[in-house]
Protein backbone atom coordinates (compact mmCIF):
# COMPACT_ATOMS: atom_id res chain seq x y z
CA UNK A 1 0.00 0.00 0.00
CA UNK A 2 1.11 3.54 -0.74
CA UNK A 3 1.84 5.57 2.38
CA UNK A 4 -0.39 8.64 2.85
CA UNK A 5 0.96 12.03 1.84
CA UNK A 6 2.09 14.62 4.34
CA UNK A 7 2.11 17.21 1.53
CA UNK A 8 0.37 16.77 -1.81
CA UNK A 9 0.37 19.34 -4.60
CA UNK A 10 -1.23 19.05 -8.01
CA UNK A 11 -0.68 21.39 -10.97
CA UNK A 12 0.58 24.04 -8.55
CA UNK A 13 1.37 27.25 -10.37
CA UNK A 14 2.48 30.70 -9.33
CA UNK A 15 2.94 33.65 -11.66
CA UNK A 16 4.11 36.95 -10.25
CA UNK A 17 2.56 39.90 -12.06
CA UNK A 18 4.08 43.16 -13.18
CA UNK A 19 5.47 44.55 -16.43
CA UNK A 20 7.41 41.30 -16.92
CA UNK A 21 5.38 38.43 -15.36
CA UNK A 22 7.39 35.58 -13.91
CA UNK A 23 6.25 31.96 -13.67
CA UNK A 24 7.86 30.86 -10.43
CA UNK A 25 6.07 27.49 -10.41
CA UNK A 26 4.94 25.86 -13.63
CA UNK A 27 2.17 23.48 -12.61
CA UNK A 28 4.20 21.13 -10.42
CA UNK A 29 3.00 17.82 -8.97
CA UNK A 30 4.66 16.56 -5.80
CA UNK A 31 3.89 14.03 -3.06
CA UNK A 32 5.83 14.00 0.20
CA UNK A 33 5.12 10.83 2.16
CA UNK A 34 4.24 10.95 5.84
CA UNK A 35 7.26 10.10 7.99
CA UNK A 36 9.83 10.83 5.32
CA UNK A 37 12.97 12.94 5.46
CA UNK A 38 12.50 14.80 2.19
CA UNK A 39 15.08 16.96 0.45
CA UNK A 40 13.99 19.78 -1.86
CA UNK A 41 16.97 21.00 -3.85
CA UNK A 42 17.48 23.55 -6.57
CA UNK A 43 19.57 26.58 -7.50
CA UNK A 44 18.67 30.11 -6.44
CA UNK A 45 15.49 31.26 -8.15
CA UNK A 46 14.32 27.71 -8.86
CA UNK A 47 11.00 28.14 -7.02
CA UNK A 48 11.74 26.48 -3.67
CA UNK A 49 10.89 29.50 -1.51
CA UNK A 50 7.71 30.19 -3.49
CA UNK A 51 6.62 26.59 -2.91
CA UNK A 52 7.28 26.83 0.84
CA UNK A 53 5.60 30.23 1.17
CA UNK A 54 2.46 28.95 -0.55
CA UNK A 55 2.25 26.08 1.94
CA UNK A 56 2.83 28.50 4.82
CA UNK A 57 0.06 30.81 3.63
CA UNK A 58 2.44 33.69 2.89
CA UNK A 59 1.99 33.61 -0.90
CA UNK A 60 -1.21 33.03 -2.85
CA UNK A 61 -0.98 30.42 -5.58
CA UNK A 62 -2.15 31.25 -9.08
CA UNK A 63 -3.75 27.87 -9.74
CA UNK A 64 -3.63 24.20 -8.75
CA UNK A 65 -4.14 22.61 -5.36
CA UNK A 66 -2.10 21.86 -2.25
CA UNK A 67 -2.89 19.95 0.91
CA UNK A 68 -0.99 19.45 4.16
CA UNK A 69 -1.72 16.40 6.30
CA UNK A 70 -4.92 15.91 4.29
CA UNK A 71 -6.15 19.51 4.70
CA UNK A 72 -6.57 21.57 1.54
CA UNK A 73 -4.92 24.96 2.02
CA UNK A 74 -7.97 26.71 0.49
CA UNK A 75 -10.82 24.70 2.01
CA UNK A 76 -9.22 24.24 5.46
CA UNK A 77 -6.51 26.92 5.80
CA UNK A 78 -6.37 26.93 9.61
CA UNK A 79 -5.99 23.15 9.85
CA UNK A 80 -3.42 23.12 7.04
CA UNK A 81 -1.27 25.81 8.66
CA UNK A 82 -1.56 24.13 12.06
CA UNK A 83 -0.12 20.99 10.48
CA UNK A 84 3.23 22.54 9.55
CA UNK A 85 6.01 24.43 11.24
CA UNK A 86 8.34 26.46 9.04
CA UNK A 87 11.88 27.46 9.95
CA UNK A 88 12.57 30.32 7.52
CA UNK A 89 15.92 31.15 6.02
CA UNK A 90 15.78 34.78 7.18
CA UNK A 91 16.44 35.66 10.82
CA UNK A 92 13.38 37.81 11.58
CA UNK A 93 12.66 38.73 15.22
CA UNK A 94 10.90 41.24 17.42
CA UNK A 95 13.94 42.87 19.00
CA UNK A 96 12.19 43.52 22.34
CA UNK A 97 10.77 40.03 22.94
CA UNK A 98 12.65 37.47 24.99
CA UNK A 99 12.86 33.85 23.81
CA UNK A 100 10.34 32.88 26.50
CA UNK A 101 7.89 35.56 25.37
CA UNK A 102 8.32 34.70 21.70
CA UNK A 103 7.43 31.05 22.22
CA UNK A 104 4.54 31.88 24.52
CA UNK A 105 3.07 34.35 22.02
CA UNK A 106 3.53 31.89 19.15
CA UNK A 107 1.84 29.12 21.14
CA UNK A 108 -1.03 31.47 21.94
CA UNK A 109 -1.47 32.31 18.26
CA UNK A 110 -1.91 28.61 17.53
CA UNK A 111 -4.39 28.23 20.38
CA UNK A 112 -2.19 25.96 22.48
CA UNK A 113 -3.63 25.91 26.05
CA UNK A 114 -1.22 27.12 28.75
CA UNK A 115 -1.21 23.70 30.39
CA UNK A 116 -0.03 22.09 27.13
CA UNK A 117 2.68 24.56 26.19
CA UNK A 118 6.25 23.27 25.82
CA UNK A 119 8.16 26.53 26.18
CA UNK A 120 10.63 25.31 28.78
CA UNK A 121 11.13 21.96 27.05
CA UNK A 122 11.84 23.57 23.69
CA UNK A 123 14.21 26.20 25.09
CA UNK A 124 16.17 23.47 26.85
CA UNK A 125 16.27 21.31 23.73
CA UNK A 126 17.77 24.13 21.63
CA UNK A 127 20.08 25.08 24.52
CA UNK A 128 18.61 28.53 25.11
CA UNK A 129 17.16 28.03 28.59
CA UNK A 130 19.82 30.29 30.11
CA UNK A 131 18.84 33.01 27.59
CA UNK A 132 15.10 32.77 28.22
CA UNK A 133 14.86 36.31 29.63
CA UNK A 134 17.34 38.02 27.29
CA UNK A 135 16.10 40.32 24.54
CA UNK A 136 16.29 38.56 21.18
CA UNK A 137 18.41 41.40 19.75
CA UNK A 138 21.23 40.37 22.07
CA UNK A 139 21.36 36.78 20.80
CA UNK A 140 24.03 35.59 18.39
CA UNK A 141 23.13 34.45 14.88
CA UNK A 142 23.39 30.80 15.89
CA UNK A 143 21.14 31.33 18.92
CA UNK A 144 18.55 33.06 16.74
CA UNK A 145 18.63 30.13 14.31
CA UNK A 146 17.97 27.71 17.18
CA UNK A 147 15.16 29.92 18.47
CA UNK A 148 13.48 29.78 15.06
CA UNK A 149 13.49 25.99 15.26
CA UNK A 150 11.85 26.10 18.70
CA UNK A 151 9.31 28.67 17.46
CA UNK A 152 8.28 26.39 14.59
CA UNK A 153 7.61 23.53 17.01
CA UNK A 154 5.43 25.23 19.65
CA UNK A 155 2.23 23.66 18.27
CA UNK A 156 3.80 20.20 17.75
CA UNK A 157 3.19 20.08 13.97
CA UNK A 158 3.40 16.72 12.17
CA UNK A 159 5.36 18.38 9.33
CA UNK A 160 8.46 20.54 9.80
CA UNK A 161 9.89 22.55 6.90
CA UNK A 162 13.50 23.67 7.24
CA UNK A 163 14.48 26.31 4.69
CA UNK A 164 18.29 26.46 4.52
CA UNK A 165 18.54 25.91 8.32
CA UNK A 166 22.34 25.68 8.43
CA UNK A 167 23.16 28.54 6.06
CA UNK A 168 25.97 30.56 7.60
CA UNK A 169 26.16 28.63 10.86
CA UNK A 170 29.21 26.95 12.37
CA UNK A 171 29.89 23.22 12.37
CA UNK A 172 28.94 22.76 16.04
CA UNK A 173 25.52 24.33 15.56
CA UNK A 174 24.94 22.38 12.35
CA UNK A 175 25.61 19.13 14.17
CA UNK A 176 23.32 20.18 17.03
CA UNK A 177 20.48 20.97 14.63
CA UNK A 178 20.83 17.73 12.71
CA UNK A 179 20.94 15.67 15.89
CA UNK A 180 17.65 17.20 17.02
CA UNK A 181 16.10 16.90 13.54
CA UNK A 182 16.97 13.20 13.49
CA UNK A 183 15.30 12.81 16.90
CA UNK A 184 12.16 14.53 15.61
CA UNK A 185 12.13 12.31 12.56
CA UNK A 186 12.55 9.20 14.70
CA UNK A 187 9.43 10.27 16.64
CA UNK A 188 7.43 10.41 13.41
CA UNK A 189 7.73 14.04 12.30
CA UNK A 190 7.88 14.50 8.54
CA UNK A 191 10.88 16.66 7.68
CA UNK A 192 11.18 18.75 4.50
CA UNK A 193 14.65 20.20 4.01
CA UNK A 194 15.96 22.72 1.53
CA UNK A 195 19.71 23.15 1.52
CA UNK A 196 22.64 24.23 -0.63
CA UNK A 197 24.84 21.71 1.17
CA UNK A 198 24.32 18.72 -1.10
CA UNK A 199 26.25 16.40 1.21
CA UNK A 200 23.64 17.12 3.92
CA UNK A 201 20.79 16.06 1.65
CA UNK A 202 22.69 12.97 0.54
CA UNK A 203 23.37 11.93 4.12
CA UNK A 204 20.04 12.85 5.74
CA UNK A 205 17.24 12.50 3.20
CA UNK A 206 15.53 9.29 2.11
CA UNK A 207 13.89 11.03 -0.88
CA UNK A 208 15.09 14.00 -2.94
CA UNK A 209 13.31 16.25 -5.42
CA UNK A 210 15.20 18.68 -7.60
CA UNK A 211 13.37 21.77 -8.80
CA UNK A 212 14.70 24.00 -11.54
CA UNK A 213 13.10 27.02 -13.24
CA UNK A 214 9.75 26.22 -11.63
CA UNK A 215 9.65 22.56 -12.72
CA UNK A 216 10.31 19.39 -10.73
CA UNK A 217 13.00 17.74 -12.83
CA UNK A 218 13.20 14.61 -10.68
CA UNK A 219 11.80 13.12 -7.46
CA UNK A 220 13.26 9.79 -6.39
CA UNK A 221 14.58 7.84 -3.41
CA UNK A 222 18.11 9.04 -2.70
CA UNK A 223 19.69 5.66 -3.43
CA UNK A 224 17.87 5.43 -6.76
CA UNK A 225 18.87 8.97 -7.66
CA UNK A 226 22.54 8.28 -6.95
CA UNK A 227 22.37 5.17 -9.15
CA UNK A 228 21.06 7.12 -12.13
CA UNK A 229 24.51 7.92 -13.44
CA UNK A 230 26.49 4.73 -13.85
CA UNK A 231 29.86 6.40 -14.03
CA UNK A 232 33.02 7.02 -12.16
CA UNK A 233 36.08 9.06 -13.00
CA UNK A 234 39.65 7.83 -13.22
CA UNK A 235 42.21 10.52 -12.44
CA UNK A 236 45.72 9.92 -13.77
CA UNK A 237 48.61 12.05 -12.52
CA UNK A 238 51.37 11.98 -15.12
CA UNK A 239 55.15 12.32 -14.91
CA UNK A 240 55.40 14.79 -17.80
CA UNK A 241 53.26 17.51 -19.40
CA UNK A 242 50.61 16.89 -22.06
CA UNK A 243 49.28 19.50 -24.48
CA UNK A 244 46.53 17.26 -25.90
CA UNK A 245 44.71 14.02 -25.15
CA UNK A 246 46.59 11.01 -26.62
CA UNK A 247 44.98 9.21 -29.56
CA UNK A 248 44.80 6.00 -27.49
CA UNK A 249 42.06 7.68 -25.41
CA UNK A 250 39.80 8.59 -28.36
CA UNK A 251 37.28 5.90 -27.36
CA UNK A 252 36.83 7.42 -23.89
CA UNK A 253 35.33 10.65 -22.61
CA UNK A 254 38.57 12.18 -21.44
CA UNK A 255 39.79 15.67 -20.60
CA UNK A 256 42.91 17.39 -19.34
CA UNK A 257 42.54 18.90 -15.86
CA UNK A 258 46.01 20.37 -16.16
CA UNK A 259 49.20 19.63 -18.05
CA UNK A 260 49.87 16.58 -15.89
CA UNK A 261 46.39 15.32 -15.03
CA UNK A 262 44.19 13.21 -17.30
CA UNK A 263 40.55 12.59 -16.26
CA UNK A 264 38.68 9.70 -17.89
CA UNK A 265 34.95 8.92 -17.45
CA UNK A 266 34.19 5.19 -17.34
CA UNK A 267 31.27 2.89 -16.60
CA UNK A 268 31.19 1.33 -13.14
CA UNK A 269 29.72 -1.89 -14.53
CA UNK A 270 31.90 -2.35 -17.59
CA UNK A 271 35.51 -3.35 -18.11
CA UNK A 272 36.56 0.21 -18.86
CA UNK A 273 39.09 0.41 -16.04
CA UNK A 274 41.16 -2.30 -17.63
CA UNK A 275 40.81 -0.62 -21.02
CA UNK A 276 42.07 2.67 -19.54
CA UNK A 277 45.11 0.90 -18.09
CA UNK A 278 45.78 -0.70 -21.48
CA UNK A 279 45.52 2.72 -23.17
CA UNK A 280 47.99 4.16 -20.67
CA UNK A 281 50.44 1.38 -21.42
CA UNK A 282 49.99 1.74 -25.19
CA UNK A 283 50.49 5.50 -25.08
CA UNK A 284 53.75 5.18 -23.16
CA UNK A 285 52.67 7.74 -20.58
CA UNK A 286 54.53 7.76 -17.28
CA UNK A 287 52.08 7.53 -14.36
CA UNK A 288 52.82 9.00 -10.94
CA UNK A 289 49.46 8.26 -9.32
CA UNK A 290 46.00 6.95 -10.17
CA UNK A 291 42.73 7.44 -8.27
CA UNK A 292 38.97 7.20 -8.84
CA UNK A 293 35.98 9.39 -7.99
CA UNK A 294 32.47 7.95 -7.78
CA UNK A 295 29.45 9.95 -8.91
CA UNK A 296 27.77 11.82 -6.06
CA UNK A 297 24.67 13.94 -5.64
CA UNK A 298 26.46 17.10 -6.76
CA UNK A 299 27.24 15.56 -10.15
CA UNK A 300 23.59 14.59 -10.65
CA UNK A 301 22.36 17.98 -9.42
CA UNK A 302 24.57 19.82 -11.89
CA UNK A 303 23.53 17.57 -14.76
CA UNK A 304 19.81 18.02 -14.09
CA UNK A 305 19.93 21.77 -13.48
CA UNK A 306 22.01 22.57 -16.57
CA UNK A 307 19.08 21.69 -18.83
CA UNK A 308 17.93 24.50 -21.16
CA UNK A 309 14.77 26.41 -20.27
CA UNK A 310 12.42 28.94 -21.75
CA UNK A 311 10.56 31.31 -19.42
CA UNK A 312 12.82 31.00 -16.39
CA UNK A 313 11.45 32.02 -13.03
C-alpha positions in Angstrom: 0.0 0.0 0.0 1.1 3.5 -0.7 1.8 5.6 2.4 -0.4 8.6 2.8 1.0 12.0 1.8 2.1 14.6 4.3 2.1 17.2 1.5 0.4 16.8 -1.8 0.4 19.3 -4.6 -1.2 19.1 -8.0 -0.7 21.4 -11.0 0.6 24.0 -8.6 1.4 27.2 -10.4 2.5 30.7 -9.3 2.9 33.7 -11.7 4.1 36.9 -10.2 2.6 39.9 -12.1 4.1 43.2 -13.2 5.5 44.5 -16.4 7.4 41.3 -16.9 5.4 38.4 -15.4 7.4 35.6 -13.9 6.2 32.0 -13.7 7.9 30.9 -10.4 6.1 27.5 -10.4 4.9 25.9 -13.6 2.2 23.5 -12.6 4.2 21.1 -10.4 3.0 17.8 -9.0 4.7 16.6 -5.8 3.9 14.0 -3.1 5.8 14.0 0.2 5.1 10.8 2.2 4.2 10.9 5.8 7.3 10.1 8.0 9.8 10.8 5.3 13.0 12.9 5.5 12.5 14.8 2.2 15.1 17.0 0.5 14.0 19.8 -1.9 17.0 21.0 -3.9 17.5 23.6 -6.6 19.6 26.6 -7.5 18.7 30.1 -6.4 15.5 31.3 -8.2 14.3 27.7 -8.9 11.0 28.1 -7.0 11.7 26.5 -3.7 10.9 29.5 -1.5 7.7 30.2 -3.5 6.6 26.6 -2.9 7.3 26.8 0.8 5.6 30.2 1.2 2.5 28.9 -0.6 2.3 26.1 1.9 2.8 28.5 4.8 0.1 30.8 3.6 2.4 33.7 2.9 2.0 33.6 -0.9 -1.2 33.0 -2.9 -1.0 30.4 -5.6 -2.1 31.2 -9.1 -3.7 27.9 -9.7 -3.6 24.2 -8.8 -4.1 22.6 -5.4 -2.1 21.9 -2.2 -2.9 20.0 0.9 -1.0 19.5 4.2 -1.7 16.4 6.3 -4.9 15.9 4.3 -6.1 19.5 4.7 -6.6 21.6 1.5 -4.9 25.0 2.0 -8.0 26.7 0.5 -10.8 24.7 2.0 -9.2 24.2 5.5 -6.5 26.9 5.8 -6.4 26.9 9.6 -6.0 23.2 9.8 -3.4 23.1 7.0 -1.3 25.8 8.7 -1.6 24.1 12.1 -0.1 21.0 10.5 3.2 22.5 9.6 6.0 24.4 11.2 8.3 26.5 9.0 11.9 27.5 10.0 12.6 30.3 7.5 15.9 31.1 6.0 15.8 34.8 7.2 16.4 35.7 10.8 13.4 37.8 11.6 12.7 38.7 15.2 10.9 41.2 17.4 13.9 42.9 19.0 12.2 43.5 22.3 10.8 40.0 22.9 12.6 37.5 25.0 12.9 33.8 23.8 10.3 32.9 26.5 7.9 35.6 25.4 8.3 34.7 21.7 7.4 31.1 22.2 4.5 31.9 24.5 3.1 34.4 22.0 3.5 31.9 19.2 1.8 29.1 21.1 -1.0 31.5 21.9 -1.5 32.3 18.3 -1.9 28.6 17.5 -4.4 28.2 20.4 -2.2 26.0 22.5 -3.6 25.9 26.1 -1.2 27.1 28.7 -1.2 23.7 30.4 0.0 22.1 27.1 2.7 24.6 26.2 6.2 23.3 25.8 8.2 26.5 26.2 10.6 25.3 28.8 11.1 22.0 27.1 11.8 23.6 23.7 14.2 26.2 25.1 16.2 23.5 26.9 16.3 21.3 23.7 17.8 24.1 21.6 20.1 25.1 24.5 18.6 28.5 25.1 17.2 28.0 28.6 19.8 30.3 30.1 18.8 33.0 27.6 15.1 32.8 28.2 14.9 36.3 29.6 17.3 38.0 27.3 16.1 40.3 24.5 16.3 38.6 21.2 18.4 41.4 19.7 21.2 40.4 22.1 21.4 36.8 20.8 24.0 35.6 18.4 23.1 34.5 14.9 23.4 30.8 15.9 21.1 31.3 18.9 18.5 33.1 16.7 18.6 30.1 14.3 18.0 27.7 17.2 15.2 29.9 18.5 13.5 29.8 15.1 13.5 26.0 15.3 11.8 26.1 18.7 9.3 28.7 17.5 8.3 26.4 14.6 7.6 23.5 17.0 5.4 25.2 19.7 2.2 23.7 18.3 3.8 20.2 17.7 3.2 20.1 14.0 3.4 16.7 12.2 5.4 18.4 9.3 8.5 20.5 9.8 9.9 22.5 6.9 13.5 23.7 7.2 14.5 26.3 4.7 18.3 26.5 4.5 18.5 25.9 8.3 22.3 25.7 8.4 23.2 28.5 6.1 26.0 30.6 7.6 26.2 28.6 10.9 29.2 27.0 12.4 29.9 23.2 12.4 28.9 22.8 16.0 25.5 24.3 15.6 24.9 22.4 12.4 25.6 19.1 14.2 23.3 20.2 17.0 20.5 21.0 14.6 20.8 17.7 12.7 20.9 15.7 15.9 17.7 17.2 17.0 16.1 16.9 13.5 17.0 13.2 13.5 15.3 12.8 16.9 12.2 14.5 15.6 12.1 12.3 12.6 12.6 9.2 14.7 9.4 10.3 16.6 7.4 10.4 13.4 7.7 14.0 12.3 7.9 14.5 8.5 10.9 16.7 7.7 11.2 18.8 4.5 14.7 20.2 4.0 16.0 22.7 1.5 19.7 23.1 1.5 22.6 24.2 -0.6 24.8 21.7 1.2 24.3 18.7 -1.1 26.2 16.4 1.2 23.6 17.1 3.9 20.8 16.1 1.7 22.7 13.0 0.5 23.4 11.9 4.1 20.0 12.8 5.7 17.2 12.5 3.2 15.5 9.3 2.1 13.9 11.0 -0.9 15.1 14.0 -2.9 13.3 16.2 -5.4 15.2 18.7 -7.6 13.4 21.8 -8.8 14.7 24.0 -11.5 13.1 27.0 -13.2 9.8 26.2 -11.6 9.7 22.6 -12.7 10.3 19.4 -10.7 13.0 17.7 -12.8 13.2 14.6 -10.7 11.8 13.1 -7.5 13.3 9.8 -6.4 14.6 7.8 -3.4 18.1 9.0 -2.7 19.7 5.7 -3.4 17.9 5.4 -6.8 18.9 9.0 -7.7 22.5 8.3 -7.0 22.4 5.2 -9.1 21.1 7.1 -12.1 24.5 7.9 -13.4 26.5 4.7 -13.8 29.9 6.4 -14.0 33.0 7.0 -12.2 36.1 9.1 -13.0 39.6 7.8 -13.2 42.2 10.5 -12.4 45.7 9.9 -13.8 48.6 12.0 -12.5 51.4 12.0 -15.1 55.1 12.3 -14.9 55.4 14.8 -17.8 53.3 17.5 -19.4 50.6 16.9 -22.1 49.3 19.5 -24.5 46.5 17.3 -25.9 44.7 14.0 -25.1 46.6 11.0 -26.6 45.0 9.2 -29.6 44.8 6.0 -27.5 42.1 7.7 -25.4 39.8 8.6 -28.4 37.3 5.9 -27.4 36.8 7.4 -23.9 35.3 10.6 -22.6 38.6 12.2 -21.4 39.8 15.7 -20.6 42.9 17.4 -19.3 42.5 18.9 -15.9 46.0 20.4 -16.2 49.2 19.6 -18.1 49.9 16.6 -15.9 46.4 15.3 -15.0 44.2 13.2 -17.3 40.6 12.6 -16.3 38.7 9.7 -17.9 34.9 8.9 -17.5 34.2 5.2 -17.3 31.3 2.9 -16.6 31.2 1.3 -13.1 29.7 -1.9 -14.5 31.9 -2.3 -17.6 35.5 -3.4 -18.1 36.6 0.2 -18.9 39.1 0.4 -16.0 41.2 -2.3 -17.6 40.8 -0.6 -21.0 42.1 2.7 -19.5 45.1 0.9 -18.1 45.8 -0.7 -21.5 45.5 2.7 -23.2 48.0 4.2 -20.7 50.4 1.4 -21.4 50.0 1.7 -25.2 50.5 5.5 -25.1 53.8 5.2 -23.2 52.7 7.7 -20.6 54.5 7.8 -17.3 52.1 7.5 -14.4 52.8 9.0 -10.9 49.5 8.3 -9.3 46.0 6.9 -10.2 42.7 7.4 -8.3 39.0 7.2 -8.8 36.0 9.4 -8.0 32.5 7.9 -7.8 29.5 9.9 -8.9 27.8 11.8 -6.1 24.7 13.9 -5.6 26.5 17.1 -6.8 27.2 15.6 -10.2 23.6 14.6 -10.7 22.4 18.0 -9.4 24.6 19.8 -11.9 23.5 17.6 -14.8 19.8 18.0 -14.1 19.9 21.8 -13.5 22.0 22.6 -16.6 19.1 21.7 -18.8 17.9 24.5 -21.2 14.8 26.4 -20.3 12.4 28.9 -21.8 10.6 31.3 -19.4 12.8 31.0 -16.4 11.4 32.0 -13.0 
